[in-house]
């Protein structure tokens, strides 16, 4: 839709978890966290980087 691509290693990891929505969500949260930390370490304002993570809807098991 927006023209963004998914890195091949992330895509492969998602494919391996395709039968488990919970595992896909877990991987997504980990990936978003790693990206946010990279942004913060690169100088992005912490509030902006963490705003997207705060909006994730995570349901307890």
C-alpha positions in Angstrom: 0.0 0.0 0.0 2.6 2.6 1.1 5.5 1.0 -0.9 7.5 0.0 2.2 9.3 -3.3 2.1 9.9 -5.8 4.9 13.6 -6.9 5.3 14.1 -10.5 4.1 15.2 -11.8 7.5 12.2 -10.3 9.2 9.9 -11.7 6.5 11.4 -15.2 6.9 10.9 -15.0 10.7 7.3 -14.0 10.2 6.7 -16.8 7.8 8.1 -19.3 10.4 5.5 -18.0 12.9 2.6 -17.7 10.5 0.6 -20.5 12.3 0.7 -18.6 15.6 -0.7 -15.0 15.7 0.7 -14.7 19.2 4.2 -15.4 18.1 3.9 -13.0 15.1 2.8 -10.3 17.5 5.7 -11.1 19.9 8.1 -10.8 17.0 6.6 -7.5 15.9 6.9 -6.1 19.4 10.6 -7.2 19.6 11.3 -5.7 16.2 9.6 -2.4 17.0 11.5 -2.2 20.3 14.8 -2.8 18.5 14.0 -0.2 15.9 13.0 2.4 18.6 16.2 1.8 20.5 18.2 2.3 17.3 16.4 5.6 16.7 17.0 6.8 20.3 20.7 5.8 20.1 20.8 7.7 16.8 19.6 10.9 18.4 15.9 10.9 17.8 13.8 12.3 20.6 12.7 9.5 23.0 9.1 10.6 23.1 8.7 10.4 19.3 10.4 7.0 19.1 8.3 5.4 21.9 5.0 6.9 20.8 4.4 4.2 18.2 5.3 1.4 20.7 2.8 2.8 23.2 0.0 2.5 20.7 0.5 -1.2 20.2 -2.5 -3.2 21.4 -1.1 -6.1 23.3 -3.5 -8.5 24.9 -2.5 -10.6 27.9 -2.4 -14.4 27.3 
